[in-house]
Amino acid sequence: MRGRRIALIAGGRSSEHDISVASARSVLEALDSGDNDVVTVSIGRDGTWELGGPAGHALVPGAQPRPLETKTDAEQGQSADAKDTSTGSPGHGGGPGPGGPAETLPVPATSASVTQTLAEVDVAIPILHGPFGEDGTVQGLLELANVPYVGAGVTASALCMDKDLFKSVMRDQGIPVTRNVTLRHGATLDESPYGYPVFVKPARLGSSVGITKAHDASELRAAIELAYRHDEKLLVEEFVGGVEVECSVLGNQLPIASIPGEIRTLDHEWYDFASKYDEDGMELVIPPELPEETIARVQQLAVEAFVASECESMARVDFFVRPDGEVVVNELNTIPGFTATSVYAKLFEASGIPYAELLDRLIDLALERHERRSHLEY
């Protein structure tokens, strides 16, 4: 890892807050192993932004927030010319949000503000999952501040967070996806159009939060009610028997696909929250026990979905392989789980790109995109 000034942004207001923190700890450990100057910016469940983060959820337990090393006068001038973010605050510094008021670590008086910190870094790495971070909101902030950042841009982030809109784009591009019915603003169904079982899920959430596998009409109604607690739009989606496969993608204009992996749940009926995050909840089989042509088809569609949704940097694409061999896209995650043992990293490690090198490539891609777009006229 080459020495760079890096802001690692983690936490967030969504129900995937703790997952974000776990991913960020792993990234921070890898970044600190080199000569990088890393500062953490934590977003509390109440929406407040600060250096360090909520007590008990600091990226490094017991660690105190620390400012970046002081720049020279010349460097400060160049930074101000390149990225003027001296006004306003990127946080929601008002009252408590959905998560309630958060007890926070004290920020030393010598620490720069979050805004100043973001203005001074070479690159930001948002490790945020779900709404208020993976959906284009934080990416838009970084675009306004002219800060290079890892991950998909505003359009792709917003599109891929919305499972309904994402599938619409995939269908328009001729990429096969699972069938679904979309419900909005309290609309309901008395029966499934696809028989049973059927999946009901919030349109804009991740980590299987709010998702139910309904086996009859009674469970369907309860599942719809649960999903509406998390979003105003939801999907009722067909059940696809067969093999669940995931594939990682890396790159900007010339993306590459990893070796795919097969997801096998252990002691769980489906790949729910518990099977994703409990120890021994799932088994990742790399490569999947599928014909070579099917594996190649998964990789092809992973890259096609990545390009069609205008993603850059990274993504994990989730698939089903039907019993007849047809490969269908389920969804695309623009900020997948990012610990060293997460599926995204494991698949690239199996493809010959270890975790530290993967992070380095992602930072290079962020800087390349920022430089490329800096030549556009506005």
C-alpha positions as a LaTeX table, in Angstrom:
\begin{tabular}{lrrr}
\hline
Residue & $x$ (\AA) & $y$ (\AA) & $z$ (\AA) \\
\hline
Met1 & 0.00 & 0.00 & 0.00 \\
Arg2 & 1.51 & 3.32 & $-1.08$ \\
Gly3 & 1.41 & 6.26 & 1.30 \\
Arg4 & $-1.76$ & 8.29 & 0.81 \\
Arg5 & $-4.07$ & 10.50 & 2.83 \\
Ile6 & $-7.24$ & 8.44 & 3.16 \\
Ala7 & $-10.61$ & 9.12 & 4.81 \\
Leu8 & $-12.46$ & 5.94 & 5.75 \\
Ile9 & $-16.20$ & 6.65 & 6.13 \\
Ala10 & $-18.24$ & 4.08 & 8.05 \\
Gly11 & $-21.32$ & 3.50 & 10.19 \\
Gly12 & $-24.38$ & 5.23 & 8.80 \\
Arg13 & $-28.05$ & 5.67 & 9.65 \\
Ser14 & $-29.30$ & 2.41 & 8.12 \\
Ser15 & $-29.99$ & $-0.85$ & 9.92 \\
Glu16 & $-26.75$ & $-2.15$ & 8.41 \\
His17 & $-24.69$ & 0.23 & 10.60 \\
Asp18 & $-22.88$ & $-2.49$ & 12.56 \\
Ile19 & $-22.04$ & $-4.43$ & 9.39 \\
Ser20 & $-20.45$ & $-1.28$ & 7.99 \\
Val21 & $-18.34$ & $-0.84$ & 11.11 \\
Ala22 & $-17.13$ & $-4.45$ & 10.92 \\
Ser23 & $-16.12$ & $-4.00$ & 7.27 \\
Ala24 & $-14.38$ & $-0.71$ & 8.03 \\
Arg25 & $-12.30$ & $-2.21$ & 10.84 \\
Ser26 & $-10.93$ & $-4.78$ & 8.42 \\
Val27 & $-10.17$ & $-2.12$ & 5.79 \\
Leu28 & $-8.50$ & 0.10 & 8.39 \\
Glu29 & $-6.25$ & $-2.71$ & 9.55 \\
Ala30 & $-5.09$ & $-3.33$ & 5.98 \\
Leu31 & $-4.55$ & 0.38 & 5.27 \\
Asp32 & $-2.60$ & 0.90 & 8.51 \\
Ser33 & $-0.22$ & $-1.88$ & 7.52 \\
Gly34 & 1.34 & 0.48 & 4.97 \\
Asp35 & 2.58 & 4.05 & 5.24 \\
Asn36 & $-0.85$ & 5.58 & 4.65 \\
Asp37 & $-2.20$ & 8.47 & 6.70 \\
Val38 & $-5.72$ & 7.26 & 7.54 \\
Val39 & $-8.46$ & 9.12 & 9.37 \\
Thr40 & $-11.83$ & 7.61 & 10.18 \\
Val41 & $-15.09$ & 9.49 & 9.75 \\
Ser42 & $-17.94$ & 7.77 & 11.55 \\
Ile43 & $-21.62$ & 8.41 & 10.89 \\
Gly44 & $-23.81$ & 7.65 & 13.90 \\
Arg45 & $-27.23$ & 6.05 & 13.79 \\
Asp46 & $-28.61$ & 9.52 & 14.52 \\
Gly47 & $-26.90$ & 10.89 & 11.40 \\
Thr48 & $-24.12$ & 12.85 & 13.11 \\
Trp49 & $-20.70$ & 12.89 & 11.46 \\
Glu50 & $-17.49$ & 13.01 & 13.46 \\
Leu51 & $-13.88$ & 11.94 & 13.53 \\
Gly52 & $-13.69$ & 8.76 & 15.55 \\
Gly53 & $-17.26$ & 7.72 & 16.01 \\
Pro54 & $-19.93$ & 6.58 & 18.45 \\
Ala55 & $-18.70$ & 5.22 & 21.77 \\
Gly56 & $-18.56$ & 1.46 & 21.71 \\
His57 & $-18.58$ & 1.45 & 17.93 \\
Ala58 & $-15.26$ & 3.11 & 17.18 \\
Leu59 & $-13.52$ & 1.47 & 14.26 \\
Val60 & $-10.63$ & 0.61 & 16.54 \\
Pro61 & $-11.94$ & $-0.11$ & 20.06 \\
Gly62 & $-10.56$ & 2.41 & 22.54 \\
Ala63 & $-8.92$ & 4.50 & 19.83 \\
Gln64 & $-9.22$ & 8.28 & 19.91 \\
Pro65 & $-9.90$ & 10.32 & 16.78 \\
Arg66 & $-6.78$ & 11.78 & 15.26 \\
Pro67 & $-6.25$ & 14.52 & 12.69 \\
Leu68 & $-4.30$ & 14.12 & 9.51 \\
Glu69 & $-0.71$ & 15.21 & 9.53 \\
Thr70 & $-0.38$ & 18.95 & 9.04 \\
Lys71 & 0.15 & 20.01 & 5.44 \\
Thr72 & 2.61 & 22.65 & 4.34 \\
Asp73 & 1.31 & 26.11 & 3.44 \\
Ala74 & 1.79 & 25.28 & $-0.24$ \\
Glu75 & $-0.14$ & 22.04 & 0.10 \\
Gln76 & $-2.95$ & 23.80 & 1.93 \\
Gly77 & $-3.22$ & 26.33 & $-0.89$ \\
Gln78 & $-3.33$ & 23.62 & $-3.53$ \\
Ser79 & $-5.99$ & 21.75 & $-1.59$ \\
Ala80 & $-8.15$ & 24.86 & $-1.29$ \\
Asp81 & $-7.84$ & 25.52 & $-5.03$ \\
Ala82 & $-8.77$ & 21.96 & $-5.91$ \\
Lys83 & $-11.52$ & 21.32 & $-3.38$ \\
Asp84 & $-13.30$ & 24.25 & $-1.79$ \\
Thr85 & $-15.48$ & 22.69 & 0.93 \\
Ser86 & $-15.00$ & 25.36 & 3.55 \\
Thr87 & $-18.70$ & 26.11 & 3.97 \\
Gly88 & $-21.41$ & 23.90 & 5.32 \\
Ser89 & $-21.25$ & 20.54 & 7.05 \\
Pro90 & $-21.86$ & 17.16 & 5.46 \\
Gly91 & $-23.60$ & 15.86 & 8.56 \\
His92 & $-27.10$ & 16.06 & 9.95 \\
Gly93 & $-26.05$ & 17.99 & 13.01 \\
Gly94 & $-29.60$ & 18.66 & 14.18 \\
Gly95 & $-31.75$ & 16.58 & 16.46 \\
Pro96 & $-31.66$ & 12.82 & 16.92 \\
Gly97 & $-32.67$ & 10.61 & 14.02 \\
Pro98 & $-34.28$ & 7.17 & 13.79 \\
Gly99 & $-31.58$ & 5.54 & 15.90 \\
Gly100 & $-31.99$ & 8.04 & 18.77 \\
Pro101 & $-29.26$ & 10.25 & 20.20 \\
Ala102 & $-25.84$ & 8.63 & 20.16 \\
Glu103 & $-23.28$ & 8.90 & 22.94 \\
Thr104 & $-20.13$ & 10.00 & 21.17 \\
Leu105 & $-16.44$ & 10.08 & 21.81 \\
Pro106 & $-15.03$ & 13.53 & 22.51 \\
Val107 & $-13.33$ & 15.11 & 19.53 \\
Pro108 & $-10.01$ & 16.71 & 20.54 \\
Ala109 & $-9.86$ & 20.47 & 20.07 \\
Thr110 & $-6.84$ & 20.04 & 17.82 \\
Ser111 & $-8.74$ & 17.81 & 15.35 \\
Ala112 & $-9.82$ & 19.28 & 12.05 \\
Ser113 & $-13.53$ & 19.34 & 11.32 \\
Val114 & $-14.96$ & 16.59 & 9.17 \\
Thr115 & $-15.36$ & 19.07 & 6.31 \\
Gln116 & $-11.74$ & 20.20 & 6.52 \\
Thr117 & $-10.59$ & 16.60 & 6.77 \\
Leu118 & $-12.42$ & 15.55 & 3.62 \\
Ala119 & $-10.99$ & 18.57 & 1.80 \\
Glu120 & $-7.44$ & 17.46 & 2.60 \\
Val121 & $-7.46$ & 13.76 & 1.76 \\
Asp122 & $-6.26$ & 12.14 & $-1.46$ \\
Val123 & $-9.18$ & 9.72 & $-1.51$ \\
Ala124 & $-12.23$ & 8.72 & 0.52 \\
Ile125 & $-13.40$ & 5.15 & 1.03 \\
Pro126 & $-17.11$ & 4.96 & 1.93 \\
Ile127 & $-17.79$ & 1.59 & 3.57 \\
Leu128 & $-21.50$ & 2.18 & 4.06 \\
His129 & $-24.33$ & $-0.27$ & 3.49 \\
Gly130 & $-27.95$ & 0.51 & 2.72 \\
Pro131 & $-29.75$ & 3.88 & 2.66 \\
Phe132 & $-27.89$ & 7.08 & 3.54 \\
Gly133 & $-24.57$ & 5.82 & 2.22 \\
Glu134 & $-24.75$ & 3.15 & $-0.47$ \\
Asp135 & $-27.59$ & 4.85 & $-2.31$ \\
Gly136 & $-25.77$ & 7.82 & $-3.88$ \\
Thr137 & $-26.29$ & 10.29 & $-1.02$ \\
Val138 & $-22.75$ & 10.23 & 0.34 \\
Gln139 & $-21.36$ & 9.84 & $-3.17$ \\
Gly140 & $-23.15$ & 13.07 & $-4.11$ \\
Leu141 & $-21.58$ & 14.84 & $-1.15$ \\
Leu142 & $-18.11$ & 13.71 & $-2.20$ \\
Glu143 & $-18.78$ & 14.79 & $-5.79$ \\
Leu144 & $-19.79$ & 18.25 & $-4.58$ \\
Ala145 & $-16.64$ & 18.42 & $-2.46$ \\
Asn146 & $-14.53$ & 17.27 & $-5.43$ \\
Val147 & $-13.08$ & 14.39 & $-3.40$ \\
Pro148 & $-11.99$ & 11.19 & $-5.20$ \\
Tyr149 & $-13.79$ & 8.19 & $-3.69$ \\
Val150 & $-13.88$ & 4.43 & $-4.00$ \\
Gly151 & $-17.03$ & 2.84 & $-5.34$ \\
Ala152 & $-19.82$ & 3.47 & $-7.81$ \\
Gly153 & $-20.90$ & 6.99 & $-8.68$ \\
Val154 & $-24.16$ & 8.73 & $-7.79$ \\
Thr155 & $-26.28$ & 7.31 & $-10.61$ \\
Ala156 & $-25.15$ & 3.70 & $-10.27$ \\
Ser157 & $-25.34$ & 3.80 & $-6.48$ \\
Ala158 & $-28.93$ & 5.07 & $-6.52$ \\
Leu159 & $-29.99$ & 2.72 & $-9.29$ \\
Cys160 & $-28.56$ & $-0.46$ & $-7.78$ \\
Met161 & $-29.91$ & 0.34 & $-4.32$ \\
Asp162 & $-33.43$ & 0.32 & $-5.80$ \\
Lys163 & $-34.07$ & $-3.30$ & $-6.76$ \\
Asp164 & $-37.13$ & $-2.35$ & $-8.80$ \\
Leu165 & $-35.36$ & 0.25 & $-10.97$ \\
Phe166 & $-32.26$ & $-1.94$ & $-11.28$ \\
Lys167 & $-34.32$ & $-4.79$ & $-12.70$ \\
Ser168 & $-36.03$ & $-2.43$ & $-15.12$ \\
Val169 & $-32.66$ & $-1.38$ & $-16.54$ \\
Met170 & $-31.48$ & $-4.99$ & $-16.73$ \\
Arg171 & $-34.60$ & $-6.02$ & $-18.64$ \\
Asp172 & $-34.13$ & $-3.10$ & $-21.03$ \\
Gln173 & $-30.57$ & $-4.29$ & $-21.70$ \\
Gly174 & $-31.65$ & $-7.87$ & $-22.29$ \\
Ile175 & $-30.09$ & $-9.19$ & $-19.07$ \\
Pro176 & $-32.25$ & $-11.90$ & $-17.45$ \\
Val177 & $-33.52$ & $-11.16$ & $-13.94$ \\
Thr178 & $-35.89$ & $-12.81$ & $-11.49$ \\
Arg179 & $-39.58$ & $-11.97$ & $-11.96$ \\
Asn180 & $-41.31$ & $-9.69$ & $-9.49$ \\
Val181 & $-44.32$ & $-7.53$ & $-8.75$ \\
Thr182 & $-43.67$ & $-4.06$ & $-7.29$ \\
Leu183 & $-45.95$ & $-2.62$ & $-4.59$ \\
Arg184 & $-45.97$ & 1.02 & $-3.49$ \\
His185 & $-47.38$ & 3.16 & $-0.66$ \\
Gly186 & $-49.33$ & 0.51 & 1.22 \\
Ala187 & $-50.67$ & $-1.48$ & $-1.75$ \\
Thr188 & $-51.01$ & $-5.17$ & $-0.96$ \\
Leu189 & $-51.69$ & $-8.59$ & $-2.47$ \\
Asp190 & $-54.05$ & $-11.31$ & $-1.32$ \\
Glu191 & $-52.25$ & $-13.99$ & $-3.32$ \\
Ser192 & $-48.86$ & $-14.51$ & $-4.90$ \\
Pro193 & $-48.75$ & $-14.31$ & $-8.71$ \\
Tyr194 & $-45.94$ & $-16.90$ & $-8.71$ \\
Gly195 & $-47.29$ & $-19.53$ & $-6.35$ \\
Tyr196 & $-45.48$ & $-20.38$ & $-3.14$ \\
Pro197 & $-42.96$ & $-19.96$ & $-1.67$ \\
Val198 & $-42.35$ & $-16.35$ & $-2.69$ \\
Phe199 & $-39.98$ & $-13.68$ & $-1.40$ \\
Val200 & $-41.11$ & $-10.27$ & $-0.15$ \\
Lys201 & $-38.43$ & $-7.63$ & 0.27 \\
Pro202 & $-38.02$ & $-3.87$ & 0.74 \\
Ala203 & $-36.92$ & $-2.31$ & $-2.55$ \\
Arg204 & $-34.06$ & $-0.29$ & $-1.05$ \\
Leu205 & $-32.30$ & $-2.22$ & 1.68 \\
Gly206 & $-29.63$ & $-4.90$ & 1.98 \\
Ser207 & $-28.29$ & $-7.78$ & 4.10 \\
Ser208 & $-31.70$ & $-9.49$ & 3.85 \\
Val209 & $-33.15$ & $-7.01$ & 6.39 \\
Gly210 & $-36.96$ & $-6.97$ & 6.19 \\
Ile211 & $-37.09$ & $-9.92$ & 3.77 \\
Thr212 & $-39.46$ & $-12.84$ & 4.27 \\
Lys213 & $-39.88$ & $-16.14$ & 2.48 \\
Ala214 & $-43.66$ & $-16.56$ & 2.48 \\
His215 & $-45.14$ & $-20.05$ & 2.15 \\
Asp216 & $-48.86$ & $-19.17$ & 1.97 \\
Ala217 & $-51.27$ & $-16.24$ & 1.71 \\
Ser218 & $-51.23$ & $-15.57$ & 5.45 \\
Glu219 & $-47.43$ & $-15.35$ & 5.51 \\
Leu220 & $-47.53$ & $-13.19$ & 2.38 \\
Arg221 & $-49.71$ & $-10.57$ & 4.07 \\
Ala222 & $-47.48$ & $-10.56$ & 7.17 \\
Ala223 & $-44.37$ & $-10.29$ & 4.97 \\
Ile224 & $-45.78$ & $-7.30$ & 3.11 \\
Glu225 & $-46.56$ & $-5.59$ & 6.41 \\
Leu226 & $-43.00$ & $-6.21$ & 7.64 \\
Ala227 & $-41.40$ & $-4.94$ & 4.42 \\
Tyr228 & $-43.40$ & $-1.71$ & 4.58 \\
Arg229 & $-41.84$ & $-1.00$ & 7.97 \\
His230 & $-38.53$ & $-0.55$ & 6.12 \\
Asp231 & $-39.52$ & 1.04 & 2.81 \\
Glu232 & $-42.44$ & 2.61 & 0.95 \\
Lys233 & $-41.78$ & 0.35 & $-2.01$ \\
Leu234 & $-41.37$ & $-3.41$ & $-1.96$ \\
Leu235 & $-40.98$ & $-6.37$ & $-4.27$ \\
Val236 & $-42.86$ & $-9.66$ & $-4.30$ \\
Glu237 & $-40.40$ & $-11.89$ & $-6.10$ \\
Glu238 & $-40.58$ & $-15.39$ & $-7.51$ \\
Phe239 & $-38.76$ & $-18.21$ & $-5.74$ \\
Val240 & $-36.01$ & $-19.65$ & $-7.90$ \\
Gly241 & $-34.96$ & $-23.20$ & $-7.14$ \\
Gly242 & $-31.43$ & $-24.15$ & $-8.07$ \\
Val243 & $-28.01$ & $-22.79$ & $-7.15$ \\
Glu244 & $-27.25$ & $-19.37$ & $-5.64$ \\
Val245 & $-24.02$ & $-17.91$ & $-7.02$ \\
Glu246 & $-22.14$ & $-14.65$ & $-6.44$ \\
Cys247 & $-19.47$ & $-12.98$ & $-8.56$ \\
Ser248 & $-17.24$ & $-9.99$ & $-7.78$ \\
Val249 & $-16.39$ & $-7.30$ & $-10.32$ \\
Leu250 & $-13.47$ & $-4.86$ & $-10.28$ \\
Gly251 & $-12.64$ & $-2.00$ & $-12.64$ \\
Asn252 & $-13.77$ & 1.20 & $-14.28$ \\
Gln253 & $-14.04$ & 1.20 & $-18.05$ \\
Leu254 & $-12.53$ & $-2.29$ & $-18.42$ \\
Pro255 & $-14.02$ & $-4.31$ & $-15.53$ \\
Ile256 & $-13.01$ & $-7.87$ & $-14.74$ \\
Ala257 & $-15.01$ & $-10.62$ & $-13.06$ \\
Ser258 & $-13.71$ & $-12.89$ & $-10.33$ \\
Ile259 & $-14.11$ & $-16.62$ & $-10.12$ \\
Pro260 & $-17.70$ & $-17.05$ & $-8.92$ \\
Gly261 & $-18.65$ & $-18.76$ & $-5.68$ \\
Glu262 & $-21.64$ & $-20.90$ & $-4.75$ \\
Ile263 & $-23.58$ & $-20.00$ & $-1.60$ \\
Arg264 & $-24.65$ & $-22.96$ & 0.51 \\
Thr265 & $-26.67$ & $-22.12$ & 3.60 \\
Leu266 & $-26.12$ & $-24.29$ & 6.67 \\
Asp267 & $-29.10$ & $-24.99$ & 8.95 \\
His268 & $-31.08$ & $-22.16$ & 7.29 \\
Glu269 & $-33.90$ & $-22.47$ & 4.77 \\
Trp270 & $-32.56$ & $-19.57$ & 2.70 \\
Tyr271 & $-29.71$ & $-17.03$ & 2.62 \\
Asp272 & $-31.13$ & $-14.76$ & 5.32 \\
Phe273 & $-29.44$ & $-12.28$ & 7.69 \\
Ala274 & $-28.42$ & $-15.00$ & 10.15 \\
Ser275 & $-26.85$ & $-17.24$ & 7.50 \\
Lys276 & $-24.90$ & $-14.27$ & 6.14 \\
Tyr277 & $-23.43$ & $-13.10$ & 9.43 \\
Asp278 & $-23.58$ & $-15.95$ & 11.94 \\
Glu279 & $-20.47$ & $-18.04$ & 12.30 \\
Asp280 & $-20.84$ & $-21.17$ & 10.15 \\
Gly281 & $-24.09$ & $-19.80$ & 8.73 \\
Met282 & $-23.05$ & $-20.47$ & 5.16 \\
Glu283 & $-20.42$ & $-22.20$ & 3.07 \\
Leu284 & $-18.79$ & $-20.52$ & 0.07 \\
Val285 & $-17.76$ & $-23.03$ & $-2.59$ \\
Ile286 & $-15.13$ & $-21.66$ & $-5.01$ \\
Pro287 & $-15.52$ & $-22.39$ & $-7.87$ \\
Pro288 & $-19.17$ & $-23.49$ & $-7.88$ \\
Glu289 & $-19.96$ & $-27.06$ & $-8.82$ \\
Leu290 & $-21.37$ & $-26.04$ & $-12.17$ \\
Pro291 & $-20.40$ & $-26.69$ & $-15.81$ \\
Glu292 & $-17.60$ & $-24.46$ & $-17.13$ \\
Glu293 & $-19.93$ & $-22.83$ & $-19.64$ \\
Thr294 & $-22.33$ & $-21.88$ & $-16.83$ \\
Ile295 & $-19.50$ & $-20.35$ & $-14.79$ \\
Ala296 & $-18.41$ & $-18.39$ & $-17.87$ \\
Arg297 & $-22.00$ & $-17.20$ & $-18.34$ \\
Val298 & $-22.11$ & $-15.96$ & $-14.73$ \\
Gln299 & $-18.91$ & $-13.97$ & $-15.28$ \\
Gln300 & $-20.20$ & $-12.56$ & $-18.56$ \\
Leu301 & $-23.48$ & $-11.42$ & $-17.04$ \\
Ala302 & $-21.70$ & $-9.98$ & $-14.00$ \\
Val303 & $-19.68$ & $-7.66$ & $-16.21$ \\
Glu304 & $-22.70$ & $-6.86$ & $-18.42$ \\
Ala305 & $-24.82$ & $-5.93$ & $-15.39$ \\
Phe306 & $-21.95$ & $-3.84$ & $-14.01$ \\
Val307 & $-21.63$ & $-1.91$ & $-17.26$ \\
Ala308 & $-25.38$ & $-1.59$ & $-17.89$ \\
Ser309 & $-25.90$ & 0.01 & $-14.48$ \\
Glu310 & $-22.92$ & 2.37 & $-15.08$ \\
Cys311 & $-21.00$ & 0.98 & $-12.13$ \\
Glu312 & $-17.33$ & 1.66 & $-11.62$ \\
Ser313 & $-14.77$ & 0.52 & $-9.06$ \\
Met314 & $-16.40$ & $-2.53$ & $-7.48$ \\
Ala315 & $-19.59$ & $-4.54$ & $-7.14$ \\
Arg316 & $-20.80$ & $-7.99$ & $-6.20$ \\
Val317 & $-23.45$ & $-9.46$ & $-8.48$ \\
Asp318 & $-25.79$ & $-12.13$ & $-7.11$ \\
Phe319 & $-27.30$ & $-14.83$ & $-9.33$ \\
Phe320 & $-29.56$ & $-17.84$ & $-9.39$ \\
Val321 & $-28.83$ & $-20.77$ & $-11.70$ \\
Arg322 & $-32.09$ & $-22.54$ & $-12.45$ \\
Pro323 & $-32.20$ & $-26.35$ & $-12.61$ \\
Asp324 & $-32.28$ & $-26.12$ & $-16.43$ \\
Gly325 & $-29.00$ & $-24.15$ & $-16.37$ \\
Glu326 & $-30.43$ & $-20.69$ & $-17.08$ \\
Val327 & $-28.54$ & $-17.94$ & $-15.24$ \\
Val328 & $-30.59$ & $-15.01$ & $-13.89$ \\
Val329 & $-29.39$ & $-11.90$ & $-12.05$ \\
Asn330 & $-30.92$ & $-11.31$ & $-8.63$ \\
Glu331 & $-29.28$ & $-8.01$ & $-7.59$ \\
Leu332 & $-26.07$ & $-5.98$ & $-7.64$ \\
Asn333 & $-24.37$ & $-4.60$ & $-4.52$ \\
Thr334 & $-22.20$ & $-1.53$ & $-5.10$ \\
Ile335 & $-20.63$ & $-1.65$ & $-1.59$ \\
Pro336 & $-20.55$ & $-5.31$ & $-0.64$ \\
Gly337 & $-19.41$ & $-6.54$ & 2.75 \\
Phe338 & $-15.70$ & $-5.80$ & 2.85 \\
Thr339 & $-13.97$ & $-7.73$ & 5.60 \\
Ala340 & $-11.06$ & $-9.93$ & 4.55 \\
Thr341 & $-13.39$ & $-12.92$ & 4.87 \\
Ser342 & $-16.36$ & $-11.38$ & 3.03 \\
Val343 & $-17.51$ & $-12.97$ & $-0.20$ \\
Tyr344 & $-16.29$ & $-10.07$ & $-2.38$ \\
Ala345 & $-12.72$ & $-10.31$ & $-1.08$ \\
Lys346 & $-12.67$ & $-14.11$ & $-0.94$ \\
Leu347 & $-13.66$ & $-14.41$ & $-4.59$ \\
Phe348 & $-10.88$ & $-12.10$ & $-5.73$ \\
Glu349 & $-8.38$ & $-13.78$ & $-3.45$ \\
Ala350 & $-9.28$ & $-17.06$ & $-5.19$ \\
Ser351 & $-8.77$ & $-15.19$ & $-8.48$ \\
Gly352 & $-5.22$ & $-14.16$ & $-7.52$ \\
Ile353 & $-5.81$ & $-10.71$ & $-6.01$ \\
Pro354 & $-5.20$ & $-10.70$ & $-2.22$ \\
Tyr355 & $-7.02$ & $-8.30$ & 0.10 \\
Ala356 & $-4.32$ & $-5.61$ & 0.44 \\
Glu357 & $-3.75$ & $-5.53$ & $-3.32$ \\
Leu358 & $-7.50$ & $-5.35$ & $-3.89$ \\
Leu359 & $-7.72$ & $-2.24$ & $-1.71$ \\
Asp360 & $-4.79$ & $-0.68$ & $-3.50$ \\
Arg361 & $-6.41$ & $-1.30$ & $-6.89$ \\
Leu362 & $-9.67$ & 0.23 & $-5.70$ \\
Ile363 & $-7.86$ & 3.37 & $-4.58$ \\
Asp364 & $-6.06$ & 3.55 & $-7.94$ \\
Leu365 & $-9.42$ & 3.23 & $-9.71$ \\
Ala366 & $-10.89$ & 6.06 & $-7.63$ \\
Leu367 & $-7.99$ & 8.36 & $-8.50$ \\
Glu368 & $-8.09$ & 7.35 & $-12.17$ \\
Arg369 & $-11.81$ & 8.15 & $-12.44$ \\
His370 & $-11.38$ & 11.50 & $-10.68$ \\
Glu371 & $-8.51$ & 12.47 & $-12.99$ \\
Arg372 & $-10.42$ & 11.31 & $-16.08$ \\
Arg373 & $-13.51$ & 13.33 & $-15.18$ \\
Ser374 & $-11.50$ & 16.41 & $-14.23$ \\
His375 & $-11.01$ & 17.07 & $-17.94$ \\
Leu376 & $-14.73$ & 17.41 & $-18.64$ \\
Glu377 & $-16.09$ & 20.88 & $-19.28$ \\
Tyr378 & $-18.97$ & 22.20 & $-17.17$ \\
\hline
\end{tabular}
